Amino acid sequence: MRWVLRVLTVLVVVPLVLYVGHGLVRTVQIGQARDDARAELVAALPAARDTATEVTGRVVGALEVGPPRHRWQELTCTDDSIDAGWVVQDYEQVCVVHAYALVPVTDGPAAGCTGEGTPVDIDPARGWVSVHRGTADGLTAEDPWKGGCPRVVDSPGRPGWTRVLDGERPSTLDASSHWVLVTTEVGATRTRVGCSAWGVVFCGEPAGGPDLAAGPASP
């Protein structure tokens, strides 16, 4: 009977203890990685915001469409997988700043939105800029992308993973029938945070999620 208990101990208890121990160690490591990601975001956020503001202002000025009626900035962070073919090897926390400017105009497409050329360039390594001209109905539609419009009335991304840094998203666009929307994205940080603490064979998304409280809400 004793040898049966010993075999069970070796086959069940020891692997279980090792699994729990490994999971606890990885939990601590992921927590440290999240702390590192937060510190990096705090340090990088001001420069990213300044760049997004400066580029958006230059684009609006170059378009010569008048001053924005709505202007705001958002921070969006996600846990993105690092893949090797079909296999996930790791996860990294990616944070970007979006700056938006909405300018009322008197003309545009009959429905939906059309993309326009961008008069100001930005280093692709830092981010991108887009310009759309569209109708108020197209921009505020339930599925705006069906008409070629970005979503601007409610926040994108997963709940809690996007935070308004400055200004406020408009609730309506009733002030004009047509608008020009300038969107600037500037990368802030990319920080490796590892795999789920309790994964054994496959690399799962780590628990916790990005810390969007990093940095002040406004300059």
C-alpha positions as a Markdown table, in Angstrom:
| # | Residue | x | y | z |
|---|---|---|---|---|
| 1 | Met | 0.0 | 0.0 | 0.0 |
| 2 | Arg | 2.9 | 2.4 | 0.8 |
| 3 | Trp | 4.4 | 2.0 | -2.6 |
| 4 | Val | 1.0 | 3.0 | -4.1 |
| 5 | Leu | 1.0 | 6.2 | -2.0 |
| 6 | Arg | 4.6 | 6.9 | -3.1 |
| 7 | Val | 3.7 | 6.5 | -6.7 |
| 8 | Leu | 0.7 | 8.7 | -6.3 |
| 9 | Thr | 2.8 | 11.3 | -4.6 |
| 10 | Val | 5.4 | 11.3 | -7.4 |
| 11 | Leu | 2.7 | 11.3 | -10.1 |
| 12 | Val | 0.3 | 13.8 | -8.7 |
| 13 | Val | 1.5 | 15.8 | -5.7 |
| 14 | Val | 5.0 | 16.7 | -6.9 |
| 15 | Pro | 3.8 | 18.0 | -10.4 |
| 16 | Leu | 1.0 | 19.9 | -8.7 |
| 17 | Val | 3.5 | 21.6 | -6.3 |
| 18 | Leu | 5.8 | 22.4 | -9.1 |
| 19 | Tyr | 3.0 | 23.9 | -11.2 |
| 20 | Val | 1.7 | 26.1 | -8.4 |
| 21 | Gly | 5.2 | 27.2 | -7.5 |
| 22 | His | 5.9 | 28.1 | -11.1 |
| 23 | Gly | 2.7 | 29.9 | -11.4 |
| 24 | Leu | 3.3 | 32.0 | -8.3 |
| 25 | Val | 6.8 | 32.9 | -9.4 |
| 26 | Arg | 5.5 | 33.9 | -12.9 |
| 27 | Thr | 2.7 | 36.0 | -11.2 |
| 28 | Val | 5.4 | 38.0 | -9.4 |
| 29 | Gln | 7.4 | 38.4 | -12.6 |
| 30 | Ile | 4.4 | 39.6 | -14.5 |
| 31 | Gly | 3.6 | 42.1 | -11.8 |
| 32 | Gln | 7.1 | 43.5 | -12.0 |
| 33 | Ala | 6.8 | 43.6 | -15.8 |
| 34 | Arg | 3.6 | 45.6 | -15.4 |
| 35 | Asp | 5.4 | 48.0 | -13.0 |
| 36 | Asp | 8.2 | 48.5 | -15.6 |
| 37 | Ala | 5.6 | 49.1 | -18.3 |
| 38 | Arg | 3.9 | 51.7 | -16.2 |
| 39 | Ala | 7.2 | 53.5 | -15.5 |
| 40 | Glu | 8.1 | 53.5 | -19.1 |
| 41 | Leu | 4.7 | 54.9 | -20.1 |
| 42 | Val | 5.0 | 57.7 | -17.5 |
| 43 | Ala | 8.3 | 58.7 | -18.9 |
| 44 | Ala | 7.3 | 58.5 | -22.6 |
| 45 | Leu | 3.8 | 59.9 | -22.5 |
| 46 | Pro | 4.6 | 63.6 | -22.4 |
| 47 | Ala | 6.7 | 63.5 | -25.5 |
| 48 | Ala | 4.2 | 61.4 | -27.4 |
| 49 | Arg | 1.4 | 63.8 | -26.5 |
| 50 | Asp | 3.4 | 66.8 | -27.6 |
| 51 | Thr | 4.2 | 65.2 | -30.9 |
| 52 | Ala | 0.6 | 64.2 | -31.5 |
| 53 | Thr | -0.6 | 67.7 | -30.7 |
| 54 | Glu | 2.0 | 69.4 | -32.9 |
| 55 | Val | 1.4 | 67.2 | -35.9 |
| 56 | Thr | -2.4 | 67.5 | -35.7 |
| 57 | Gly | -2.1 | 71.3 | -35.5 |
| 58 | Arg | 0.2 | 71.4 | -38.5 |
| 59 | Val | -2.2 | 69.2 | -40.5 |
| 60 | Val | -5.2 | 71.3 | -39.6 |
| 61 | Gly | -3.3 | 74.5 | -40.5 |
| 62 | Ala | -2.1 | 73.1 | -43.9 |
| 63 | Leu | -5.6 | 72.0 | -44.8 |
| 64 | Glu | -6.9 | 75.6 | -44.4 |
| 65 | Val | -10.3 | 74.5 | -43.3 |
| 66 | Gly | -10.6 | 76.7 | -40.2 |
| 67 | Pro | -10.3 | 76.0 | -36.5 |
| 68 | Pro | -11.4 | 72.7 | -35.0 |
| 69 | Arg | -14.8 | 72.6 | -33.2 |
| 70 | His | -13.8 | 69.5 | -31.3 |
| 71 | Arg | -10.3 | 68.5 | -30.2 |
| 72 | Trp | -9.2 | 65.7 | -27.8 |
| 73 | Gln | -6.5 | 63.2 | -27.0 |
| 74 | Glu | -6.7 | 59.6 | -26.0 |
| 75 | Leu | -4.3 | 56.9 | -24.6 |
| 76 | Thr | -4.9 | 53.4 | -25.8 |
| 77 | Cys | -2.9 | 50.4 | -24.5 |
| 78 | Thr | -3.3 | 46.7 | -25.5 |
| 79 | Asp | -1.5 | 43.5 | -24.9 |
| 80 | Asp | -0.3 | 42.3 | -28.3 |
| 81 | Ser | 1.1 | 38.9 | -29.0 |
| 82 | Ile | 4.5 | 38.3 | -30.4 |
| 83 | Asp | 4.2 | 35.4 | -32.8 |
| 84 | Ala | 6.4 | 32.9 | -34.6 |
| 85 | Gly | 4.3 | 31.6 | -37.3 |
| 86 | Trp | 1.1 | 30.3 | -35.7 |
| 87 | Val | 2.7 | 30.1 | -32.2 |
| 88 | Val | 2.5 | 32.9 | -29.7 |
| 89 | Gln | 5.9 | 33.3 | -28.0 |
| 90 | Asp | 5.3 | 36.3 | -25.8 |
| 91 | Tyr | 3.1 | 39.4 | -25.1 |
| 92 | Glu | 4.0 | 43.1 | -25.1 |
| 93 | Gln | 2.1 | 46.0 | -23.8 |
| 94 | Val | 1.7 | 48.6 | -26.6 |
| 95 | Cys | 0.6 | 52.1 | -25.8 |
| 96 | Val | -0.2 | 54.8 | -28.4 |
| 97 | Val | -1.6 | 58.4 | -28.2 |
| 98 | His | -4.4 | 59.4 | -30.6 |
| 99 | Ala | -5.0 | 63.1 | -31.2 |
| 100 | Tyr | -8.3 | 64.1 | -33.0 |
| 101 | Ala | -9.5 | 67.3 | -34.5 |
| 102 | Leu | -13.0 | 67.8 | -36.0 |
| 103 | Val | -13.5 | 70.8 | -38.2 |
| 104 | Pro | -17.0 | 71.8 | -39.5 |
| 105 | Val | -17.0 | 72.4 | -43.2 |
| 106 | Thr | -19.7 | 73.3 | -45.8 |
| 107 | Asp | -19.1 | 70.6 | -48.4 |
| 108 | Gly | -18.2 | 67.0 | -48.7 |
| 109 | Pro | -19.5 | 63.6 | -49.9 |
| 110 | Ala | -23.3 | 63.0 | -50.1 |
| 111 | Ala | -22.9 | 60.1 | -47.7 |
| 112 | Gly | -20.3 | 58.5 | -45.6 |
| 113 | Cys | -16.6 | 59.6 | -45.7 |
| 114 | Thr | -13.8 | 59.9 | -48.1 |
| 115 | Gly | -10.1 | 59.8 | -47.3 |
| 116 | Glu | -8.0 | 62.8 | -48.3 |
| 117 | Gly | -4.3 | 63.4 | -48.8 |
| 118 | Thr | -2.3 | 64.3 | -45.8 |
| 119 | Pro | -0.4 | 67.5 | -46.2 |
| 120 | Val | 2.1 | 66.8 | -43.4 |
| 121 | Asp | 4.3 | 63.7 | -43.1 |
| 122 | Ile | 5.2 | 61.9 | -39.9 |
| 123 | Asp | 8.0 | 59.3 | -39.5 |
| 124 | Pro | 6.2 | 55.9 | -40.0 |
| 125 | Ala | 8.3 | 54.6 | -37.1 |
| 126 | Arg | 6.6 | 57.1 | -34.8 |
| 127 | Gly | 3.0 | 56.8 | -36.1 |
| 128 | Trp | 0.6 | 58.0 | -38.8 |
| 129 | Val | -1.9 | 60.7 | -39.8 |
| 130 | Ser | -5.2 | 60.4 | -41.6 |
| 131 | Val | -7.7 | 62.9 | -43.0 |
| 132 | His | -11.3 | 62.2 | -43.6 |
| 133 | Arg | -14.1 | 64.4 | -45.0 |
| 134 | Gly | -17.6 | 63.1 | -44.3 |
| 135 | Thr | -21.2 | 63.7 | -43.2 |
| 136 | Ala | -22.3 | 64.1 | -39.7 |
| 137 | Asp | -24.6 | 61.1 | -40.2 |
| 138 | Gly | -21.8 | 59.0 | -41.5 |
| 139 | Leu | -19.4 | 59.8 | -38.7 |
| 140 | Thr | -22.1 | 59.1 | -36.0 |
| 141 | Ala | -23.6 | 56.0 | -37.6 |
| 142 | Glu | -23.8 | 52.8 | -35.5 |
| 143 | Asp | -21.4 | 51.1 | -37.9 |
| 144 | Pro | -19.5 | 54.1 | -39.4 |
| 145 | Trp | -16.9 | 52.0 | -41.1 |
| 146 | Lys | -19.6 | 50.8 | -43.6 |
| 147 | Gly | -19.5 | 54.3 | -45.0 |
| 148 | Gly | -15.7 | 54.6 | -44.8 |
| 149 | Cys | -15.8 | 56.7 | -41.7 |
| 150 | Pro | -13.7 | 56.2 | -38.5 |
| 151 | Arg | -15.6 | 56.0 | -35.2 |
| 152 | Val | -15.5 | 59.3 | -33.3 |
| 153 | Val | -18.6 | 59.5 | -31.1 |
| 154 | Asp | -17.8 | 56.7 | -28.6 |
| 155 | Ser | -14.4 | 55.4 | -27.4 |
| 156 | Pro | -12.8 | 52.5 | -29.4 |
| 157 | Gly | -11.0 | 49.5 | -28.0 |
| 158 | Arg | -11.8 | 47.3 | -25.1 |
| 159 | Pro | -13.6 | 48.9 | -22.1 |
| 160 | Gly | -11.1 | 50.4 | -19.8 |
| 161 | Trp | -8.2 | 50.1 | -22.3 |
| 162 | Thr | -8.7 | 53.6 | -23.7 |
| 163 | Arg | -8.6 | 56.8 | -21.6 |
| 164 | Val | -9.2 | 60.4 | -22.6 |
| 165 | Leu | -6.2 | 62.5 | -21.7 |
| 166 | Asp | -7.4 | 65.9 | -22.8 |
| 167 | Gly | -10.6 | 67.4 | -24.2 |
| 168 | Glu | -13.8 | 65.4 | -24.7 |
| 169 | Arg | -15.3 | 63.2 | -27.5 |
| 170 | Pro | -18.4 | 64.9 | -29.0 |
| 171 | Ser | -21.7 | 63.3 | -28.2 |
| 172 | Thr | -23.3 | 64.7 | -31.4 |
| 173 | Leu | -22.2 | 66.4 | -34.6 |
| 174 | Asp | -25.3 | 68.4 | -35.1 |
| 175 | Ala | -23.4 | 71.7 | -35.5 |
| 176 | Ser | -22.6 | 71.0 | -39.2 |
| 177 | Ser | -23.7 | 68.6 | -41.9 |
| 178 | His | -20.1 | 67.9 | -42.9 |
| 179 | Trp | -16.8 | 67.6 | -41.1 |
| 180 | Val | -13.1 | 67.1 | -41.7 |
| 181 | Leu | -11.6 | 64.7 | -39.2 |
| 182 | Val | -7.8 | 64.7 | -38.6 |
| 183 | Thr | -6.5 | 61.7 | -36.7 |
| 184 | Thr | -2.8 | 61.4 | -35.5 |
| 185 | Glu | -1.4 | 58.3 | -33.9 |
| 186 | Val | 1.9 | 58.4 | -32.1 |
| 187 | Gly | 3.6 | 55.4 | -30.5 |
| 188 | Ala | 4.5 | 55.8 | -26.8 |
| 189 | Thr | 5.8 | 52.5 | -25.5 |
| 190 | Arg | 6.3 | 48.8 | -26.2 |
| 191 | Thr | 7.1 | 46.7 | -23.2 |
| 192 | Arg | 7.3 | 42.9 | -22.9 |
| 193 | Val | 5.1 | 41.6 | -20.1 |
| 194 | Gly | 5.4 | 37.8 | -20.7 |
| 195 | Cys | 2.9 | 35.0 | -20.9 |
| 196 | Ser | 0.1 | 33.9 | -18.6 |
| 197 | Ala | 1.4 | 32.7 | -15.3 |
| 198 | Trp | -0.6 | 29.5 | -15.4 |
| 199 | Gly | 0.0 | 28.4 | -19.0 |
| 200 | Val | 2.1 | 25.3 | -19.4 |
| 201 | Val | 2.2 | 24.4 | -23.1 |
| 202 | Phe | 0.9 | 27.5 | -24.8 |
| 203 | Cys | 1.6 | 31.2 | -24.2 |
| 204 | Gly | -1.6 | 32.8 | -23.0 |
| 205 | Glu | -2.3 | 36.5 | -22.5 |
| 206 | Pro | -1.2 | 37.6 | -19.0 |
| 207 | Ala | -3.7 | 38.8 | -16.5 |
| 208 | Gly | -4.1 | 42.3 | -15.3 |
| 209 | Gly | -4.1 | 44.3 | -18.4 |
| 210 | Pro | -2.4 | 47.7 | -19.0 |
| 211 | Asp | -2.4 | 50.4 | -16.4 |
| 212 | Leu | -4.1 | 53.4 | -18.0 |
| 213 | Ala | -3.7 | 55.5 | -14.9 |
| 214 | Ala | -0.1 | 56.3 | -15.8 |
| 215 | Gly | 0.7 | 60.0 | -16.1 |
| 216 | Pro | -1.5 | 63.0 | -15.7 |
| 217 | Ala | -4.9 | 63.4 | -17.4 |
| 218 | Ser | -3.9 | 66.7 | -18.9 |
| 219 | Pro | -0.7 | 68.7 | -19.5 |
